[in-house]
Protein backbone atom coordinates (compact mmCIF):
# COMPACT_ATOMS: atom_id res chain seq x y z
CA UNK A 1 0.00 0.00 0.00
CA UNK A 2 1.21 3.53 -0.72
CA UNK A 3 0.04 7.13 -0.73
CA UNK A 4 2.14 8.60 -3.55
CA UNK A 5 1.19 12.26 -3.14
CA UNK A 6 1.62 12.22 0.63
CA UNK A 7 4.94 10.46 0.25
CA UNK A 8 6.10 12.96 -2.38
CA UNK A 9 5.34 15.83 0.00
CA UNK A 10 7.31 14.12 2.76
CA UNK A 11 10.27 13.62 0.42
CA UNK A 12 10.21 17.26 -0.63
CA UNK A 13 10.10 18.41 2.98
CA UNK A 14 13.10 16.22 3.76
CA UNK A 15 15.17 18.18 1.21
CA UNK A 16 15.21 21.09 3.66
CA UNK A 17 15.41 23.77 0.97
CA UNK A 18 14.97 27.45 1.80
CA UNK A 19 11.42 28.19 0.59
CA UNK A 20 11.00 31.22 -1.66
CA UNK A 21 7.66 30.12 -3.11
CA UNK A 22 3.98 29.99 -2.22
CA UNK A 23 2.37 29.49 0.23
CA UNK A 24 3.63 32.50 2.13
CA UNK A 25 3.78 30.76 5.51
CA UNK A 26 6.76 28.74 4.16
CA UNK A 27 6.07 26.01 6.70
CA UNK A 28 7.29 28.27 9.51
CA UNK A 29 5.62 27.24 12.80
CA UNK A 30 5.36 30.92 13.76
CA UNK A 31 3.02 31.58 10.84
CA UNK A 32 0.10 29.29 11.68
CA UNK A 33 -1.64 28.02 14.82
CA UNK A 34 -0.50 24.45 15.53
CA UNK A 35 -4.01 23.06 15.93
CA UNK A 36 -5.68 24.02 12.63
CA UNK A 37 -6.08 20.41 11.47
CA UNK A 38 -8.09 19.58 14.58
CA UNK A 39 -10.40 22.50 13.79
CA UNK A 40 -11.68 21.08 10.52
CA UNK A 41 -15.36 21.62 11.29
CA UNK A 42 -18.32 22.62 9.15
CA UNK A 43 -21.33 24.95 9.36
CA UNK A 44 -22.64 24.46 12.90
CA UNK A 45 -24.85 26.67 15.07
CA UNK A 46 -21.79 28.22 16.73
CA UNK A 47 -19.36 28.26 13.75
CA UNK A 48 -21.42 30.37 11.31
CA UNK A 49 -21.97 29.91 7.57
CA UNK A 50 -19.75 31.58 4.98
CA UNK A 51 -22.41 32.82 2.56
CA UNK A 52 -24.95 33.72 5.25
CA UNK A 53 -22.48 35.00 7.80
CA UNK A 54 -23.95 36.55 10.91
CA UNK A 55 -21.60 35.39 13.69
CA UNK A 56 -17.84 34.76 13.92
CA UNK A 57 -17.27 34.71 10.14
CA UNK A 58 -18.96 38.09 9.79
CA UNK A 59 -16.89 39.40 12.70
CA UNK A 60 -13.70 38.10 11.04
CA UNK A 61 -14.67 39.76 7.76
CA UNK A 62 -15.36 43.08 9.45
CA UNK A 63 -11.98 43.00 11.14
CA UNK A 64 -10.31 42.25 7.80
CA UNK A 65 -12.20 45.15 6.19
CA UNK A 66 -10.89 47.44 8.92
CA UNK A 67 -7.35 46.23 8.29
CA UNK A 68 -7.58 46.95 4.55
CA UNK A 69 -9.68 50.10 4.85
CA UNK A 70 -12.36 48.40 2.74
CA UNK A 71 -16.10 48.97 2.71
CA UNK A 72 -16.47 45.19 2.84
CA UNK A 73 -14.14 42.21 2.88
CA UNK A 74 -15.28 38.65 2.16
CA UNK A 75 -13.37 35.52 3.10
CA UNK A 76 -12.67 32.97 0.39
CA UNK A 77 -11.58 29.38 0.85
CA UNK A 78 -11.77 28.99 -2.93
CA UNK A 79 -8.65 30.98 -3.65
CA UNK A 80 -8.39 34.15 -5.69
CA UNK A 81 -10.39 32.46 -8.46
CA UNK A 82 -13.59 32.72 -6.42
CA UNK A 83 -12.88 36.39 -5.68
CA UNK A 84 -12.29 37.12 -9.38
CA UNK A 85 -15.52 35.38 -10.34
CA UNK A 86 -17.50 37.32 -7.74
CA UNK A 87 -15.83 40.62 -8.66
CA UNK A 88 -16.81 40.29 -12.32
CA UNK A 89 -20.33 39.24 -11.40
CA UNK A 90 -20.76 42.27 -9.14
CA UNK A 91 -19.42 44.69 -11.74
CA UNK A 92 -21.47 43.40 -14.68
CA UNK A 93 -24.41 41.30 -13.47
CA UNK A 94 -26.27 41.74 -16.76
CA UNK A 95 -23.33 41.10 -19.07
CA UNK A 96 -21.75 43.60 -21.43
CA UNK A 97 -18.23 44.64 -22.29
CA UNK A 98 -15.30 44.72 -19.88
CA UNK A 99 -12.06 46.47 -20.78
CA UNK A 100 -9.32 43.99 -19.88
CA UNK A 101 -5.58 44.23 -19.72
CA UNK A 102 -4.04 41.55 -21.89
CA UNK A 103 -2.03 40.42 -18.84
CA UNK A 104 -4.74 38.23 -17.36
CA UNK A 105 -5.13 34.93 -15.53
CA UNK A 106 -7.11 32.18 -17.21
CA UNK A 107 -9.55 32.11 -14.28
CA UNK A 108 -10.76 35.56 -15.35
CA UNK A 109 -11.10 34.47 -18.97
CA UNK A 110 -13.16 31.46 -17.86
CA UNK A 111 -15.28 33.61 -15.53
CA UNK A 112 -16.09 36.02 -18.35
CA UNK A 113 -17.12 33.08 -20.53
CA UNK A 114 -19.41 31.75 -17.79
CA UNK A 115 -20.94 35.18 -17.21
CA UNK A 116 -21.39 35.99 -20.89
CA UNK A 117 -19.08 39.03 -20.73
CA UNK A 118 -17.32 40.39 -23.79
CA UNK A 119 -13.69 41.39 -23.21
CA UNK A 120 -12.27 44.45 -24.92
CA UNK A 121 -8.55 43.68 -24.94
CA UNK A 122 -5.80 46.24 -24.47
CA UNK A 123 -2.12 46.14 -23.68
CA UNK A 124 -1.40 47.61 -20.22
CA UNK A 125 0.07 50.82 -21.63
CA UNK A 126 -3.00 51.44 -23.79
CA UNK A 127 -5.72 51.13 -21.15
CA UNK A 128 -6.42 54.86 -20.73
CA UNK A 129 -6.78 55.51 -24.45
CA UNK A 130 -8.91 52.41 -25.03
CA UNK A 131 -11.15 53.38 -22.10
CA UNK A 132 -11.82 56.78 -23.64
CA UNK A 133 -12.64 55.09 -26.95
CA UNK A 134 -15.08 52.60 -25.36
CA UNK A 135 -17.47 54.56 -23.11
CA UNK A 136 -19.88 51.63 -22.92
CA UNK A 137 -17.69 49.22 -20.97
CA UNK A 138 -19.08 48.02 -17.64
CA UNK A 139 -15.71 47.77 -15.85
CA UNK A 140 -11.94 47.86 -16.29
CA UNK A 141 -10.09 44.70 -15.25
CA UNK A 142 -6.31 44.57 -14.73
CA UNK A 143 -3.64 42.50 -13.03
CA UNK A 144 -1.18 44.19 -10.65
CA UNK A 145 1.35 43.02 -9.68
CA UNK A 146 2.03 40.50 -12.42
CA UNK A 147 3.88 37.25 -11.80
CA UNK A 148 7.25 38.96 -12.13
CA UNK A 149 6.20 41.55 -9.55
CA UNK A 150 5.80 44.45 -12.00
CA UNK A 151 3.26 47.05 -10.90
CA UNK A 152 0.83 49.07 -13.01
CA UNK A 153 0.48 52.82 -12.49
CA UNK A 154 -2.99 52.41 -11.00
CA UNK A 155 -3.74 55.85 -9.57
CA UNK A 156 -4.38 57.61 -12.93
CA UNK A 157 -6.30 54.59 -14.22
CA UNK A 158 -8.47 54.59 -11.09
CA UNK A 159 -9.14 58.30 -11.55
CA UNK A 160 -10.12 57.76 -15.19
CA UNK A 161 -12.46 54.94 -14.16
CA UNK A 162 -14.14 57.17 -11.57
CA UNK A 163 -14.55 59.91 -14.15
CA UNK A 164 -16.14 57.37 -16.53
CA UNK A 165 -18.37 55.93 -13.81
CA UNK A 166 -17.01 52.40 -14.09
CA UNK A 167 -15.27 50.27 -11.43
CA UNK A 168 -11.60 49.39 -11.57
CA UNK A 169 -11.21 45.68 -10.76
CA UNK A 170 -7.75 44.44 -9.87
CA UNK A 171 -6.49 40.89 -9.77
CA UNK A 172 -4.01 41.39 -6.93
CA UNK A 173 -3.47 37.69 -6.38
CA UNK A 174 0.23 38.26 -5.76
CA UNK A 175 -0.23 41.55 -3.94
CA UNK A 176 -2.21 40.99 -0.73
CA UNK A 177 0.87 42.04 1.25
CA UNK A 178 1.21 45.37 -0.57
CA UNK A 179 -1.10 46.99 1.97
CA UNK A 180 1.71 46.41 4.49
CA UNK A 181 4.75 47.54 2.50
CA UNK A 182 6.26 50.98 2.80
CA UNK A 183 4.91 52.83 0.94
CA UNK A 184 1.55 51.12 0.65
CA UNK A 185 1.25 49.84 -2.89
CA UNK A 186 -1.98 47.89 -2.63
CA UNK A 187 -4.50 48.60 -5.43
CA UNK A 188 -7.25 49.40 -2.92
CA UNK A 189 -5.09 52.17 -1.48
CA UNK A 190 -4.59 53.48 -5.03
CA UNK A 191 -8.29 53.77 -5.86
CA UNK A 192 -9.46 50.35 -7.05
CA UNK A 193 -13.15 49.58 -6.60
CA UNK A 194 -12.55 45.89 -5.89
CA UNK A 195 -9.51 43.66 -5.51
CA UNK A 196 -8.99 39.90 -5.42
CA UNK A 197 -6.19 39.10 -2.96
CA UNK A 198 -4.71 35.61 -2.81
CA UNK A 199 -3.52 35.87 0.78
CA UNK A 200 -1.89 32.45 0.82
CA UNK A 201 0.66 33.51 -1.80
CA UNK A 202 2.52 36.03 0.36
CA UNK A 203 1.07 35.84 3.88
CA UNK A 204 0.77 33.27 6.64
CA UNK A 205 -2.36 31.63 5.22
CA UNK A 206 -3.17 28.09 4.16
CA UNK A 207 -3.38 27.44 0.42
CA UNK A 208 -6.74 28.53 -0.96
CA UNK A 209 -7.23 31.41 1.46
CA UNK A 210 -8.08 34.75 -0.19
CA UNK A 211 -9.90 38.01 0.42
CA UNK A 212 -12.32 39.88 -1.82
CA UNK A 213 -11.79 43.52 -0.85
CA UNK A 214 -14.49 45.99 -1.86
CA UNK A 215 -13.67 49.69 -1.81
CA UNK A 216 -16.82 50.93 -3.55
CA UNK A 217 -19.84 50.55 -1.26
CA UNK A 218 -22.18 50.12 -4.24
CA UNK A 219 -21.06 46.52 -4.53
CA UNK A 220 -21.40 45.55 -0.88
CA UNK A 221 -25.08 44.45 -0.76
CA UNK A 222 -24.74 41.65 -3.36
CA UNK A 223 -21.21 40.52 -2.47
CA UNK A 224 -22.14 37.34 -0.63
CA UNK A 225 -24.66 36.38 -3.28
CA UNK A 226 -21.98 36.71 -5.95
CA UNK A 227 -19.54 34.60 -3.91
CA UNK A 228 -22.19 31.92 -3.35
CA UNK A 229 -22.87 31.70 -7.09
CA UNK A 230 -19.42 30.15 -7.65
CA UNK A 231 -18.16 28.98 -4.26
CA UNK A 232 -18.25 25.55 -2.69
CA UNK A 233 -20.95 24.94 -0.11
CA UNK A 234 -18.28 23.16 1.94
CA UNK A 235 -15.61 25.80 2.52
CA UNK A 236 -12.59 24.81 4.57
CA UNK A 237 -12.80 26.18 8.11
CA UNK A 238 -9.05 25.76 8.73
CA UNK A 239 -8.38 27.88 5.63
CA UNK A 240 -10.83 30.57 6.77
CA UNK A 241 -9.41 30.46 10.28
CA UNK A 242 -5.90 30.93 8.88
CA UNK A 243 -7.11 34.10 7.13
CA UNK A 244 -8.47 35.38 10.43
CA UNK A 245 -5.23 34.53 12.25
CA UNK A 246 -3.14 36.18 9.51
CA UNK A 247 -5.19 39.36 9.89
CA UNK A 248 -4.61 39.30 13.65
CA UNK A 249 -0.87 38.68 13.12
CA UNK A 250 -0.61 41.59 10.70
CA UNK A 251 -2.30 43.89 13.20
CA UNK A 252 0.20 42.80 15.84
CA UNK A 253 3.15 43.10 13.43
CA UNK A 254 2.30 46.14 11.27
CA UNK A 255 5.88 46.61 10.10
CA UNK A 256 6.60 42.98 9.31
CA UNK A 257 7.53 43.67 5.69
CA UNK A 258 10.22 46.25 6.50
CA UNK A 259 12.94 43.61 7.01
CA UNK A 260 11.66 41.68 3.99
CA UNK A 261 12.01 44.76 1.78
CA UNK A 262 15.49 45.41 3.16
CA UNK A 263 16.74 41.87 2.52
CA UNK A 264 15.22 41.75 -0.97
CA UNK A 265 16.86 45.08 -1.78
CA UNK A 266 20.20 43.64 -0.68
CA UNK A 267 19.73 40.58 -2.90
CA UNK A 268 18.78 42.80 -5.83
CA UNK A 269 21.92 44.88 -5.30
CA UNK A 270 24.00 41.70 -5.19
CA UNK A 271 22.47 40.48 -8.45
CA UNK A 272 23.08 43.82 -10.16
CA UNK A 273 26.70 43.83 -8.97
CA UNK A 274 27.15 40.53 -10.83
CA UNK A 275 25.59 41.86 -14.03
CA UNK A 276 22.21 40.16 -13.53
CA UNK A 277 19.33 42.41 -14.52
CA UNK A 278 15.90 43.03 -12.96
CA UNK A 279 12.45 43.54 -14.51
CA UNK A 280 11.66 46.93 -16.00
CA UNK A 281 9.61 49.53 -14.14
CA UNK A 282 8.18 49.68 -10.60
CA UNK A 283 8.12 46.30 -8.87
CA UNK A 284 6.86 44.64 -5.71
CA UNK A 285 9.55 45.40 -3.11
CA UNK A 286 9.14 41.97 -1.50
CA UNK A 287 9.63 39.90 -4.66
CA UNK A 288 13.00 39.04 -6.14
CA UNK A 289 12.84 38.52 -9.89
CA UNK A 290 16.15 38.04 -11.66
CA UNK A 291 16.50 38.59 -15.40
CA UNK A 292 19.07 35.85 -15.77
CA UNK A 293 18.90 36.03 -19.57
CA UNK A 294 20.59 39.42 -19.31
CA UNK A 295 23.63 37.57 -17.96
CA UNK A 296 23.56 34.73 -20.48
CA UNK A 297 21.72 32.19 -18.33
CA UNK A 298 18.21 30.82 -18.72
CA UNK A 299 15.93 31.09 -15.72
CA UNK A 300 15.33 27.33 -15.75
CA UNK A 301 19.08 26.66 -15.54
CA UNK A 302 19.40 29.25 -12.78
CA UNK A 303 16.63 27.45 -10.88
CA UNK A 304 18.65 24.22 -11.02
CA UNK A 305 21.64 26.05 -9.54
CA UNK A 306 19.46 27.53 -6.79
CA UNK A 307 18.08 24.10 -5.90
CA UNK A 308 21.58 22.67 -5.75
CA UNK A 309 22.37 25.49 -3.30
CA UNK A 310 19.40 24.51 -1.13
CA UNK A 311 16.92 27.14 -2.36
CA UNK A 312 13.52 26.38 -3.90
CA UNK A 313 12.34 29.22 -6.21
CA UNK A 314 8.74 30.03 -7.02
CA UNK A 315 9.08 29.99 -10.80
CA UNK A 316 11.50 29.98 -13.69
CA UNK A 317 11.26 30.39 -17.47
CA UNK A 318 13.66 31.16 -20.29
CA UNK A 319 14.48 34.67 -19.08
CA UNK A 320 13.52 35.00 -15.43
CA UNK A 321 13.83 33.41 -12.00
CA UNK A 322 11.23 34.40 -9.40
CA UNK A 323 11.57 34.18 -5.60
CA UNK A 324 8.83 35.18 -3.16
CA UNK A 325 10.05 36.45 0.21
CA UNK A 326 7.75 36.84 3.21
CA UNK A 327 8.16 37.61 6.93
CA UNK A 328 8.44 33.85 7.48
CA UNK A 329 11.72 33.45 5.64
CA UNK A 330 14.67 33.16 8.00
CA UNK A 331 18.09 34.78 7.89
CA UNK A 332 19.46 31.38 6.93
CA UNK A 333 17.11 31.40 3.91
CA UNK A 334 18.45 34.77 2.75
CA UNK A 335 22.05 33.63 3.19
CA UNK A 336 21.36 30.61 1.00
CA UNK A 337 19.73 32.83 -1.64
CA UNK A 338 22.77 35.14 -1.63
CA UNK A 339 25.11 32.17 -1.97
CA UNK A 340 23.04 30.89 -4.89
CA UNK A 341 23.33 34.25 -6.66
CA UNK A 342 27.09 34.06 -6.26
CA UNK A 343 27.03 30.61 -7.89
CA UNK A 344 25.33 31.84 -11.06
CA UNK A 345 27.76 31.88 -13.99
CA UNK A 346 27.41 35.14 -15.90
CA UNK A 347 28.22 35.86 -19.52
CA UNK A 348 26.82 37.52 -22.62
CA UNK A 349 23.10 38.23 -22.70
CA UNK A 350 20.87 35.69 -24.44
CA UNK A 351 19.23 36.82 -27.70
CA UNK A 352 16.11 38.91 -27.13
CA UNK A 353 12.69 37.56 -28.07
CA UNK A 354 10.85 38.87 -31.09
CA UNK A 355 8.34 41.63 -30.44
CA UNK A 356 4.80 40.56 -29.63
CA UNK A 357 2.60 40.32 -32.73
CA UNK A 358 -0.44 42.62 -33.03
CA UNK A 359 -3.59 41.52 -31.22
CA UNK A 360 -5.48 39.06 -33.46
CA UNK A 361 -8.94 39.87 -34.82
CA UNK A 362 -11.98 38.55 -32.95
CA UNK A 363 -13.97 35.98 -34.92
CA UNK A 364 -16.27 34.49 -32.25
CA UNK A 365 -17.47 35.75 -28.89
CA UNK A 366 -15.58 34.42 -25.89
CA UNK A 367 -18.38 32.29 -24.45
CA UNK A 368 -19.11 30.51 -27.73
CA UNK A 369 -15.44 29.83 -28.31
CA UNK A 370 -14.87 28.39 -24.84
CA UNK A 371 -17.84 26.03 -25.02
CA UNK A 372 -17.72 25.07 -28.70
CA UNK A 373 -16.44 21.76 -30.05
CA UNK A 374 -12.69 21.96 -30.56
CA UNK A 375 -9.70 19.98 -31.72
CA UNK A 376 -5.94 20.21 -31.23
CA UNK A 377 -3.97 20.75 -34.45
CA UNK A 378 -0.28 21.18 -35.31
CA UNK A 379 0.82 24.80 -35.02
CA UNK A 380 1.64 24.94 -38.74
CA UNK A 381 -2.03 24.27 -39.54
CA UNK A 382 -3.45 26.73 -37.00
CA UNK A 383 -3.12 29.96 -39.03
CA UNK A 384 -6.54 31.19 -40.06
CA UNK A 385 -8.36 28.99 -37.51
CA UNK A 386 -10.21 30.31 -34.45
CA UNK A 387 -8.55 29.70 -31.08
CA UNK A 388 -10.41 27.66 -28.48
CA UNK A 389 -7.94 28.29 -25.67
CA UNK A 390 -5.41 30.81 -24.44
CA UNK A 391 -1.86 30.56 -25.74
CA UNK A 392 0.39 32.39 -23.29
CA UNK A 393 4.16 31.85 -23.49
CA UNK A 394 6.28 33.05 -20.57
CA UNK A 395 7.91 35.44 -20.90
CA UNK A 396 6.29 37.82 -21.63
CA UNK A 397 3.26 36.38 -19.83
CA UNK A 398 0.90 38.06 -22.31
CA UNK A 399 -1.53 35.78 -24.18
CA UNK A 400 -0.76 35.84 -27.89
CA UNK A 401 -4.20 34.47 -28.74
CA UNK A 402 -7.40 34.23 -26.73
CA UNK A 403 -10.45 32.00 -27.25
CA UNK A 404 -12.51 33.39 -30.13
CA UNK A 405 -9.61 35.14 -31.86
CA UNK A 406 -8.49 34.23 -35.36
CA UNK A 407 -4.92 32.94 -35.28
CA UNK A 408 -2.66 35.00 -37.50
CA UNK A 409 0.47 33.94 -39.33
CA UNK A 410 2.44 36.34 -37.09
CA UNK A 411 1.02 34.64 -33.98
CA UNK A 412 1.99 31.21 -35.32
CA UNK A 413 5.56 32.36 -35.99
CA UNK A 414 5.84 33.92 -32.52
CA UNK A 415 4.47 30.86 -30.72
CA UNK A 416 6.73 28.58 -32.74
CA UNK A 417 9.70 30.49 -31.38
CA UNK A 418 8.69 29.34 -27.89
CA UNK A 419 8.50 25.70 -28.89
CA UNK A 420 4.69 25.56 -28.86
CA UNK A 421 3.81 22.79 -31.31
CA UNK A 422 0.02 22.45 -31.16
CA UNK A 423 -2.99 24.68 -30.54
CA UNK A 424 -6.61 23.98 -29.66
CA UNK A 425 -8.94 25.45 -32.28
CA UNK A 426 -12.66 25.41 -33.07
CA UNK A 427 -13.85 22.58 -35.31
C-alpha positions in Angstrom: 0.0 0.0 0.0 1.2 3.5 -0.7 0.0 7.1 -0.7 2.1 8.6 -3.5 1.2 12.3 -3.1 1.6 12.2 0.6 4.9 10.5 0.3 6.1 13.0 -2.4 5.3 15.8 0.0 7.3 14.1 2.8 10.3 13.6 0.4 10.2 17.3 -0.6 10.1 18.4 3.0 13.1 16.2 3.8 15.2 18.2 1.2 15.2 21.1 3.7 15.4 23.8 1.0 15.0 27.4 1.8 11.4 28.2 0.6 11.0 31.2 -1.7 7.7 30.1 -3.1 4.0 30.0 -2.2 2.4 29.5 0.2 3.6 32.5 2.1 3.8 30.8 5.5 6.8 28.7 4.2 6.1 26.0 6.7 7.3 28.3 9.5 5.6 27.2 12.8 5.4 30.9 13.8 3.0 31.6 10.8 0.1 29.3 11.7 -1.6 28.0 14.8 -0.5 24.5 15.5 -4.0 23.1 15.9 -5.7 24.0 12.6 -6.1 20.4 11.5 -8.1 19.6 14.6 -10.4 22.5 13.8 -11.7 21.1 10.5 -15.4 21.6 11.3 -18.3 22.6 9.1 -21.3 25.0 9.4 -22.6 24.5 12.9 -24.8 26.7 15.1 -21.8 28.2 16.7 -19.4 28.3 13.8 -21.4 30.4 11.3 -22.0 29.9 7.6 -19.8 31.6 5.0 -22.4 32.8 2.6 -25.0 33.7 5.2 -22.5 35.0 7.8 -24.0 36.6 10.9 -21.6 35.4 13.7 -17.8 34.8 13.9 -17.3 34.7 10.1 -19.0 38.1 9.8 -16.9 39.4 12.7 -13.7 38.1 11.0 -14.7 39.8 7.8 -15.4 43.1 9.5 -12.0 43.0 11.1 -10.3 42.2 7.8 -12.2 45.2 6.2 -10.9 47.4 8.9 -7.3 46.2 8.3 -7.6 47.0 4.5 -9.7 50.1 4.8 -12.4 48.4 2.7 -16.1 49.0 2.7 -16.5 45.2 2.8 -14.1 42.2 2.9 -15.3 38.6 2.2 -13.4 35.5 3.1 -12.7 33.0 0.4 -11.6 29.4 0.9 -11.8 29.0 -2.9 -8.7 31.0 -3.6 -8.4 34.1 -5.7 -10.4 32.5 -8.5 -13.6 32.7 -6.4 -12.9 36.4 -5.7 -12.3 37.1 -9.4 -15.5 35.4 -10.3 -17.5 37.3 -7.7 -15.8 40.6 -8.7 -16.8 40.3 -12.3 -20.3 39.2 -11.4 -20.8 42.3 -9.1 -19.4 44.7 -11.7 -21.5 43.4 -14.7 -24.4 41.3 -13.5 -26.3 41.7 -16.8 -23.3 41.1 -19.1 -21.8 43.6 -21.4 -18.2 44.6 -22.3 -15.3 44.7 -19.9 -12.1 46.5 -20.8 -9.3 44.0 -19.9 -5.6 44.2 -19.7 -4.0 41.6 -21.9 -2.0 40.4 -18.8 -4.7 38.2 -17.4 -5.1 34.9 -15.5 -7.1 32.2 -17.2 -9.6 32.1 -14.3 -10.8 35.6 -15.3 -11.1 34.5 -19.0 -13.2 31.5 -17.9 -15.3 33.6 -15.5 -16.1 36.0 -18.3 -17.1 33.1 -20.5 -19.4 31.8 -17.8 -20.9 35.2 -17.2 -21.4 36.0 -20.9 -19.1 39.0 -20.7 -17.3 40.4 -23.8 -13.7 41.4 -23.2 -12.3 44.4 -24.9 -8.5 43.7 -24.9 -5.8 46.2 -24.5 -2.1 46.1 -23.7 -1.4 47.6 -20.2 0.1 50.8 -21.6 -3.0 51.4 -23.8 -5.7 51.1 -21.2 -6.4 54.9 -20.7 -6.8 55.5 -24.5 -8.9 52.4 -25.0 -11.1 53.4 -22.1 -11.8 56.8 -23.6 -12.6 55.1 -27.0 -15.1 52.6 -25.4 -17.5 54.6 -23.1 -19.9 51.6 -22.9 -17.7 49.2 -21.0 -19.1 48.0 -17.6 -15.7 47.8 -15.9 -11.9 47.9 -16.3 -10.1 44.7 -15.3 -6.3 44.6 -14.7 -3.6 42.5 -13.0 -1.2 44.2 -10.7 1.3 43.0 -9.7 2.0 40.5 -12.4 3.9 37.2 -11.8 7.3 39.0 -12.1 6.2 41.6 -9.5 5.8 44.4 -12.0 3.3 47.1 -10.9 0.8 49.1 -13.0 0.5 52.8 -12.5 -3.0 52.4 -11.0 -3.7 55.9 -9.6 -4.4 57.6 -12.9 -6.3 54.6 -14.2 -8.5 54.6 -11.1 -9.1 58.3 -11.6 -10.1 57.8 -15.2 -12.5 54.9 -14.2 -14.1 57.2 -11.6 -14.6 59.9 -14.2 -16.1 57.4 -16.5 -18.4 55.9 -13.8 -17.0 52.4 -14.1 -15.3 50.3 -11.4 -11.6 49.4 -11.6 -11.2 45.7 -10.8 -7.7 44.4 -9.9 -6.5 40.9 -9.8 -4.0 41.4 -6.9 -3.5 37.7 -6.4 0.2 38.3 -5.8 -0.2 41.6 -3.9 -2.2 41.0 -0.7 0.9 42.0 1.2 1.2 45.4 -0.6 -1.1 47.0 2.0 1.7 46.4 4.5 4.7 47.5 2.5 6.3 51.0 2.8 4.9 52.8 0.9 1.5 51.1 0.6 1.2 49.8 -2.9 -2.0 47.9 -2.6 -4.5 48.6 -5.4 -7.3 49.4 -2.9 -5.1 52.2 -1.5 -4.6 53.5 -5.0 -8.3 53.8 -5.9 -9.5 50.3 -7.0 -13.2 49.6 -6.6 -12.6 45.9 -5.9 -9.5 43.7 -5.5 -9.0 39.9 -5.4 -6.2 39.1 -3.0 -4.7 35.6 -2.8 -3.5 35.9 0.8 -1.9 32.4 0.8 0.7 33.5 -1.8 2.5 36.0 0.4 1.1 35.8 3.9 0.8 33.3 6.6 -2.4 31.6 5.2 -3.2 28.1 4.2 -3.4 27.4 0.4 -6.7 28.5 -1.0 -7.2 31.4 1.5 -8.1 34.7 -0.2 -9.9 38.0 0.4 -12.3 39.9 -1.8 -11.8 43.5 -0.8 -14.5 46.0 -1.9 -13.7 49.7 -1.8 -16.8 50.9 -3.6 -19.8 50.5 -1.3 -22.2 50.1 -4.2 -21.1 46.5 -4.5 -21.4 45.5 -0.9 -25.1 44.4 -0.8 -24.7 41.7 -3.4 -21.2 40.5 -2.5 -22.1 37.3 -0.6 -24.7 36.4 -3.3 -22.0 36.7 -5.9 -19.5 34.6 -3.9 -22.2 31.9 -3.4 -22.9 31.7 -7.1 -19.4 30.2 -7.7 -18.2 29.0 -4.3 -18.2 25.5 -2.7 -20.9 24.9 -0.1 -18.3 23.2 1.9 -15.6 25.8 2.5 -12.6 24.8 4.6 -12.8 26.2 8.1 -9.0 25.8 8.7 -8.4 27.9 5.6 -10.8 30.6 6.8 -9.4 30.5 10.3 -5.9 30.9 8.9 -7.1 34.1 7.1 -8.5 35.4 10.4 -5.2 34.5 12.3 -3.1 36.2 9.5 -5.2 39.4 9.9 -4.6 39.3 13.6 -0.9 38.7 13.1 -0.6 41.6 10.7 -2.3 43.9 13.2 0.2 42.8 15.8 3.2 43.1 13.4 2.3 46.1 11.3 5.9 46.6 10.1 6.6 43.0 9.3 7.5 43.7 5.7 10.2 46.2 6.5 12.9 43.6 7.0 11.7 41.7 4.0 12.0 44.8 1.8 15.5 45.4 3.2 16.7 41.9 2.5 15.2 41.7 -1.0 16.9 45.1 -1.8 20.2 43.6 -0.7 19.7 40.6 -2.9 18.8 42.8 -5.8 21.9 44.9 -5.3 24.0 41.7 -5.2 22.5 40.5 -8.4 23.1 43.8 -10.2 26.7 43.8 -9.0 27.1 40.5 -10.8 25.6 41.9 -14.0 22.2 40.2 -13.5 19.3 42.4 -14.5 15.9 43.0 -13.0 12.5 43.5 -14.5 11.7 46.9 -16.0 9.6 49.5 -14.1 8.2 49.7 -10.6 8.1 46.3 -8.9 6.9 44.6 -5.7 9.6 45.4 -3.1 9.1 42.0 -1.5 9.6 39.9 -4.7 13.0 39.0 -6.1 12.8 38.5 -9.9 16.1 38.0 -11.7 16.5 38.6 -15.4 19.1 35.8 -15.8 18.9 36.0 -19.6 20.6 39.4 -19.3 23.6 37.6 -18.0 23.6 34.7 -20.5 21.7 32.2 -18.3 18.2 30.8 -18.7 15.9 31.1 -15.7 15.3 27.3 -15.7 19.1 26.7 -15.5 19.4 29.2 -12.8 16.6 27.4 -10.9 18.7 24.2 -11.0 21.6 26.1 -9.5 19.5 27.5 -6.8 18.1 24.1 -5.9 21.6 22.7 -5.8 22.4 25.5 -3.3 19.4 24.5 -1.1 16.9 27.1 -2.4 13.5 26.4 -3.9 12.3 29.2 -6.2 8.7 30.0 -7.0 9.1 30.0 -10.8 11.5 30.0 -13.7 11.3 30.4 -17.5 13.7 31.2 -20.3 14.5 34.7 -19.1 13.5 35.0 -15.4 13.8 33.4 -12.0 11.2 34.4 -9.4 11.6 34.2 -5.6 8.8 35.2 -3.2 10.1 36.5 0.2 7.8 36.8 3.2 8.2 37.6 6.9 8.4 33.8 7.5 11.7 33.4 5.6 14.7 33.2 8.0 18.1 34.8 7.9 19.5 31.4 6.9 17.1 31.4 3.9 18.4 34.8 2.8 22.1 33.6 3.2 21.4 30.6 1.0 19.7 32.8 -1.6 22.8 35.1 -1.6 25.1 32.2 -2.0 23.0 30.9 -4.9 23.3 34.3 -6.7 27.1 34.1 -6.3 27.0 30.6 -7.9 25.3 31.8 -11.1 27.8 31.9 -14.0 27.4 35.1 -15.9 28.2 35.9 -19.5 26.8 37.5 -22.6 23.1 38.2 -22.7 20.9 35.7 -24.4 19.2 36.8 -27.7 16.1 38.9 -27.1 12.7 37.6 -28.1 10.8 38.9 -31.1 8.3 41.6 -30.4 4.8 40.6 -29.6 2.6 40.3 -32.7 -0.4 42.6 -33.0 -3.6 41.5 -31.2 -5.5 39.1 -33.5 -8.9 39.9 -34.8 -12.0 38.5 -32.9 -14.0 36.0 -34.9 -16.3 34.5 -32.3 -17.5 35.8 -28.9 -15.6 34.4 -25.9 -18.4 32.3 -24.4 -19.1 30.5 -27.7 -15.4 29.8 -28.3 -14.9 28.4 -24.8 -17.8 26.0 -25.0 -17.7 25.1 -28.7 -16.4 21.8 -30.0 -12.7 22.0 -30.6 -9.7 20.0 -31.7 -5.9 20.2 -31.2 -4.0 20.8 -34.4 -0.3 21.2 -35.3 0.8 24.8 -35.0 1.6 24.9 -38.7 -2.0 24.3 -39.5 -3.4 26.7 -37.0 -3.1 30.0 -39.0 -6.5 31.2 -40.1 -8.4 29.0 -37.5 -10.2 30.3 -34.5 -8.5 29.7 -31.1 -10.4 27.7 -28.5 -7.9 28.3 -25.7 -5.4 30.8 -24.4 -1.9 30.6 -25.7 0.4 32.4 -23.3 4.2 31.9 -23.5 6.3 33.1 -20.6 7.9 35.4 -20.9 6.3 37.8 -21.6 3.3 36.4 -19.8 0.9 38.1 -22.3 -1.5 35.8 -24.2 -0.8 35.8 -27.9 -4.2 34.5 -28.7 -7.4 34.2 -26.7 -10.5 32.0 -27.2 -12.5 33.4 -30.1 -9.6 35.1 -31.9 -8.5 34.2 -35.4 -4.9 32.9 -35.3 -2.7 35.0 -37.5 0.5 33.9 -39.3 2.4 36.3 -37.1 1.0 34.6 -34.0 2.0 31.2 -35.3 5.6 32.4 -36.0 5.8 33.9 -32.5 4.5 30.9 -30.7 6.7 28.6 -32.7 9.7 30.5 -31.4 8.7 29.3 -27.9 8.5 25.7 -28.9 4.7 25.6 -28.9 3.8 22.8 -31.3 0.0 22.4 -31.2 -3.0 24.7 -30.5 -6.6 24.0 -29.7 -8.9 25.5 -32.3 -12.7 25.4 -33.1 -13.9 22.6 -35.3 
